[in-house]
Amino acid sequence: MTHIQMQDNRVIDIIKLVRLEGLFRAPSREIDHCLISALVERWRPETHTFHLPHGEMSITLQDVEVIFKLPIDGEVLVGPTAVVDGDWSQLRMELLGFSPVNDNKTLMGQRILISRLIDAIAEPLPHDATEIQIHQYARCYILALLGDKLFMDKSGDRVHLMFLEFLWNLCDPPQYSWGSGCLAWLYRELCRASEKGASQIGGACTLVQY
């Protein structure tokens, strides 16, 4: 995602409308995996805090708001989507403009490769693009952005398609609390990563690093 700069104002306007402009503007940063591992070792699931020599510390909603400029008020992100598996193919076509092949490479369950989304928006939108085309293009970009910065999969290169549910209506979208969703996801990933035998972590590791 670091090499893609969205210049199309039609897409940027949609990003603003769904209140993800802060995430769109936030700079990317190389993850220090050794630092993340050291902090995970100090994470206490029972208190959701890092146990450090000078005391307990944690990541707060204010941190999410300040660092990512994400809204912490609004409707709660509740998933996964209620769409049954048999309808996913049609839904993907309608919302993304393409239906990825479930070949365990592009699509594993309901997690799609971020690079496939990037491929879908590699070419600029035509000037005469319809509203449907603009919305499909915007969903691909926003979904890739969410997977890259907020809801990172343990693999680091996939994003769950359930987030399409929150990008369904781009004309008058619900105002979601992306900040609280991001923090809840990160807490869960930190708790899972702190378990014995765990070797990977997902979520917004940038917040942990900062």
Sequence and secondary structure as in RCSB ss.txt:
>XXXX:A:sequence
MTHIQMQDNRVIDIIKLVRLEGLFRAPSREIDHCLISALVERWRPETHTFHLPHGEMSITLQDVEVIFKLPIDGE
VLVGPTAVVDGDWSQLRMELLGFSPVNDNKTLMGQRILISRLIDAIAEPLPHDATEIQIHQYARCYILALLGDKL
FMDKSGDRVHLMFLEFLWNLCDPPQYSWGSGCLAWLYRELCRASEKGASQIGGACTLVQY
>XXXX:A:secstr
 TT     HHHHHHHHHTT HHHHHS      HHHHHHHHTTEETTTTEEEETTEEE   HHHHHHHH    SSB
    S    GGGHHHHHHHHHSS    SSSSEETTEEEHHHHHHHTSS   TT  HHHHHHHHHHHHHHHIIIII
S  TTSSEEEGGGGGGGS  SS   B HHHHHHHHHHHHHHHHTSTT     S HHHHH 
